[in-house]
């Protein structure tokens, strides 16, 4: 509330969240505290400020659960979260919607697919694999690696969010996807391996980067496919 009074923003983008599914399985408490309680605190601060501040709450396609081989998520897809992370984000989406309907806060929700781009946190798939290849470490792939993700450039995501803040309808939900950018996880990893080899990365015994791939036991509740 103090920051709102000092800065007097006309809009807030809420991109803050604990986001890594693996960590949410191992330690869900921090996800509840950040993604649910944190959003509650933000909503209450906006409500107490008593000036109209447009809030764009940035969420994830994982709130919709897992797709089979056909179909796409859309803004009317039912919520079926399958991990503590997805459940915490779904909960925050519902809070944002409720504060709009109950208190009249001017909120908009966006749900995006998997982001990639410069300076991404190293626990995420693409930077995680790059770092391990550079260190000639094993590349752990869950299950058979055939899980499908819809990849979205962070720059395109920013364009979508900016369009929403200026043209979006208050109280609405907008999905932001990669526009037919579905790729299996194993395909992404093999592509990274090939690129790293092309860039001249060297490993002991002159093995290729793809030789570092190691299939490991699948994680619990692993969603098969996301697509927007």
Order of alpha helices (4+ residues) and beta strands (2+ residues): alpha-beta-alpha-alpha-beta-alpha-beta-beta-alpha-beta-beta-alpha-beta-beta-alpha-beta
